Amino acid sequence: PDPAGTYNSRAYVHIHNGNLQLAIDDFSTAIQLNPDSTYYSNRANLQVTLGNIDGAMNDLDQAIVIDPDNDNAYILRASLHKQLGDQARAFDDYTNATVANPQNANAFHSRGHIYREMGDIDSALADFNTAIDLEPRYATYYNSRSSIYQELGDLDGALADFNMAIRLEPENANLYNGRSYVHRVMGDLDAALTDLNTAINLEPEYETAYSSRSHLNKALGNLDRAIADISEAIRLRPTYSNYYLTRAIDYLETEQYALALDDINTFIEYEPDDAGAYSIRGVIYVNLGETEKAIADYDYIIEELTEPGLLNVTAYINRGWAYYEAGDYIQALQDFERVIKVAPDQVFALANHGITLLHFEEVELALIDYQRLVEIETTQP
């Protein structure tokens, strides 16, 4: 008879039925009857599920004291250290797991991620290689190694790993999304689009894939499809501010200015200190004929969102153009000249300055600006 083993087994029946506290009780009884390292580890796993991290840590400490070769206890404790932000202890425990059981692929894979976070790419790659050697049928390991190959610029290696991972898990939408990025970087936009379509077919609520496909459709010149995809991403994750920024820019480029304004306003509600957003809104206001609001936005950037002593070149150029559109050519000239004084080769400032001078019939001065533009364009590679 093995009463402790019976209680341990019954605990899993309780877990299956959703009776977690009864499972804790049975694990505890098993430990009282036989303080075995495995029973402590089992209870620790359930403590994590219940959110009792301190209790789980105590159980894992005891499990390791009883059996210093309990590799799975080290791995679980490492994951808790990582969750608590203690990377050094997590690293030590993953290492202890690899020593306790050199055949534990999960230990090497998990330590590989720690190495990567530490910036030790070569050691991360070595651990992922070991994990794959030990467990070559696990798609996650190839996925992880692919990310290292991408960092190292080995796109062929990254693509090969994604191909293998997809062979192992052909229904995994995340893998198609990841591979699409590699295809895109390699310049194969059609293959990238095919992968994103597959990811979305497999997982129709895959918000990240819609966002990725939106960017790809834009790169392919399909702005209407890009807007449709980013709109779907917004539906699935309506509190993510960057999606509104993306769609605002798309609407701006398709001259849907009222819709662009709605989206950039939403983004600013989330990110009220983002100077770039006010700059975009200023452009939208100019296109809507609301130049006073545009100028107010650029004033806000210059006066409130720019570090004292620095010149926000983009804000001054955009404000100058807003003044130009409002018919205030003197103010426009002053803004363009302020930029040219500190950045004499700023092509937008020179071009706009030349255009504005023509309103004062200063043709000779305008020609000086355009001559400088010709010199810049002919000398730049």
N, C-alpha and C positions, 0 to 999 in steps of 0.2 A: 504493500500500500504506500501511496505517496500523497498524503493529505495536502501538503503544500502545493504540489503540482496540480492537484485537483482544483484548489482555490484559484491558482494562477490561470488555469484553463477556463474556469467558470467566469473569471473576470472578463475574458474576451467575448464570452456569450453576452454578458451585460453590455459591453461596448457595442456589440452588433445591434442590440436592442435599444441602444440609446440611454441606458441606465448607467451613467458614468460614475455617479457617487457609489452605487453598489459595486462597480468594478474597482474603485479605489479601496473600498472596504475589503474586497476579496484579495487584492494585491497585498494589502496590509496584513491580512491574516496569513497569507502565504509567507510573508517576510517574518512574522512572529514565529511561525513553525519552522522556517528554514531561511535564515538571512542570506540568501543566495544573491550574488551580484546581478544575475539576470532579472530576478524579481524586482530589485531596486530600479534597474533600468526600465523595466516595463511600467512600473508606477511613475517613474519620471516622465516617460512619454505622455502618459495620460495627464500628469500635472501640467505639462506644457499646453495640452489641449484645453485644460480648464483655466489657463492663465495664471497658474500658481508657479511663477518662475523661481521664487526662492525655494519652494518645496521641491521643485524639480532639481535645482542645483544641489540641494542637500542629499537627495536620493542618488544623484550621479556621483557626488563626492564619495558616498558610502560604497557605491558599486565598484568604484575604482580602487578604493582601499582594500576591499575584499578580493578583487581580481584586477591587478594592474595590467592585465592583458585584454581587458574588455574594450576592444576597439570601438564598438558601437557606442559605448558610454562616452568615450572621448569625443566621438563625432558629435553626439547630441550636445554634450557640454560645450564644445567649440561653437556650435551654432547659436547657443544661448549667449556665450560671451560676445559673439559677433553682433547679435541682436542688441546687446547692451552697450555696444560701441567699444568693447575691449578687444581690439584687433590682435594685440600681442598675445593675450591668453588664448584667443581662438587659434592663432597660428601654432602655439605650443601644443594645444590639444590635438589639432589635426596631425601634427608631426608625431605625437605620441601614438596616435592611431595607426600611422603608417609603420611605426616600429613594432607595435603590438601585433599587427597583421599586415605584412608587406603585400598581401594579395587583395587588400581592400581597395578597390578602384575608387569608391566614393571618397575615401580619405584623401587620396592624391588629387582627385578632381576638385574637392572643396578647398584644399590647400592651394591649388593652382589659382583659384579666385582671390585668395588672400595675397598671394605673390603679385597678382595683377594689380590689385588695389595699392600695393606697396610700390608699384612701378618697376618691379623686377620681371620684365616680360620674358626673358630667357628662362628663368626658373618656372614661371607659369606655364610656358610651352612644354618644358620638360615634364612637369606634373601631368599636364593634359595628355601628353604622349604616353606616359605610363598608365594612366587611367584607361586609355584606348587599348593599349596592349593587353591589359588585364581583362577588360570588358569591351570587346570590339563590336558588340551588338547594341550599344546604348547610344541612341541618337543625341542625347544631351551633351555627351562628351565631345562629339564632333562639332556640335554647335558652338561649344565653348572654345574649342581650338580654332574654329573658323574666325572668331573675333580677334584672336591673337594674330593670326595670319593677316587679317585686315590691317591691324596696327603696324605690322611689319612691312606692309605694302605687297605682300605675296597674295595677289588676288586669285591667281590660279589655284593656290593651295586652299584659300578660303572657299572658292567655288567647289573644289573637289570634296571638301568636308561637308558642305551643304548638300551636295548631290548624294553623298553616302547617308547623311542623316535623313534625307527625304526617302531614300530607299528603305530605311529602317522604319520610318514613321510617315507613310505617305498621306496620312490624314491630319498631320500637324500643321495647322495654318501658320503658326509662328515661323516655321522653317521656310515656308514659301515667301513670307514677308522679308525675312532676313536675306534669303538668296536674291530677292528682287533688288535689294540695295547693291549687292555685289555686281549683278548684271548691269545696273545703271552706272556704277563707277567705271565699269569696263566698257561702257558705251553701247551696250546692247539693250536699247530702250524697249524694243519689242518683247524680248525675253523677260525684262523686268515687269512690263505690263501684264504679260501672261501669268507670271507668278503671283502678282497682286490680285488678278482676277480669280485665280485658284484659291488664294487665301480667303477672299471674301465669299466665294461659293461654299467653302468649307465652314466658314464661321461668319454668317451674315451680320453679326453684331460686332465685328472686329474693327473697332474705332481707329486704331493705329494704322491698319491697312487702308482704310478710306483716306486718312490723311496722307499716307505715302502715295497712294494712287492719284490724289489731287495734285500733289507736287509734280508727279510724273506726267500727268495729263497736261499740266501747264507747260512743262518742258517740251512736250510734243505739239504745243500750240492749240490744244483742245481746252480753251478756257471755260466754255460752258460745262464740259464734263468735270473740269477741275472744281468749279463752283458747286456743282451737284455733289461731288464727293466730300468736299470740306463741309458742306451743309449737313451731310449725313454724319460726319464726325462730330459736329456740333450737337446734333440731335442725341447722339450716344453719350456725349460728355459735355453738357452745356455749361459747365463751370470752368472749362479750360480756356484761359484768356487768349492764348496764341492762335487758336483757331479763328477767333473773331478778327484778329489782326490780319491773318492770311486772307480771309474772305474779303475784308475791307480793301486790301490791295488788289485782289482780283476784280472786285466790283469797280474800283477806280480805273483799272486798265481797260475795262469793258464799258466805261463811261456811264455806269449806273451809280451816279453820285449820291443820290438820296439813300440808297441801300448801303453804300460805302460809309456814309456818315453814321448811319445807325450802328454799324459794326464797330467803327473806330471809337464811337462814344462808349459802347459796351466795353471795349478793351480798356479804355481810359478809366472806367469805373473800377476795373480790377487792378490796373497798373497806373495810378495817378501821377507817378514821377517818371514816366517813360518819355523822354524828350522826343524820340523818334515818332511816337504816336501823335504828339501834338503837331509835329512837322507834317505828317501825312494828312492830319485833319486840316491843316492850313491849306494844303494843295487841294483838298476836296472843297473847302470853302471858296477858294479862288475859282474853281470850275463851276461852282454854284452861283457865282457872282456876289458872294458875301465876303468881300475883301476886308471889311472892318473886322469881322470875326477871325479871318485868317491872320491879319496883322496882330490881333490880340493874342493869338496862340503863339506867334513867333516872339512877341514881347515877353510872354511868360517863359518861353524857353531861355531867352537871353538873360532875363532878369532873375529868374528863380531856379532854373534847372541847369545852369552852366556855372562851373566852378569860377569863383572870382579871379580876375586876372587873365582868364582864357577867352579867346575869341571863337565863338561857335560859327564856323564858316558857313555851314549848311543853313543855319537859321538866318544869318544875315542875307545870304543869297536869296533864300525863299521869301524873306520879308521884303527885300528889294523888289522881287518880282510881283509880290502882292501890291506894293505901292505903285508899281508900274501899271498893273491892271486896273488900279483905282484911279489912275491918271495923275498921281502925285509923283511926277518925274524927278523933282528935286530930291525928295526923300529916297527915291529909288537909287539915284546916283550916289547919294551919301552912303547907302548901305553897300553898294557894289565897290565903291572906292575904299571903304573901310577894310574890305576883304583883300582887295588888290594891294593895299599898302603892306599887309603882312604876308600875303601869298601872291606875288606878282605873276605867277604862272597858272593861277586858278582859271581854268578855261571857261567855266560857266559864268564866273564874275566878269571876265573880259568880254565875253559874248554879249551878256546882258547890258554891260556898261556901254558897249558900242551901239547896241540897239537904242538905248535910252538917249544917248547923245544925238542921235538922228532927229529926235523930237525937238531938239534945240537948234537943228540945222547945223550942228557942229560936225560936218562931214570929215574934215581933216583929222579931227581928234578921234572920230569913230574909226577912220582908216588905220590909225596907229594901233588901236585895239585889235583890229582884224589882221594887221600885219604881224603882230605879236602871236596871234593864234596860229597863223600859217607857220611861223618859225617853230612854235612848240610842236605842232602836228608833224612837221617834216623832220624834226630831230628825235622825236620819241619813237622807240621801236614798235 
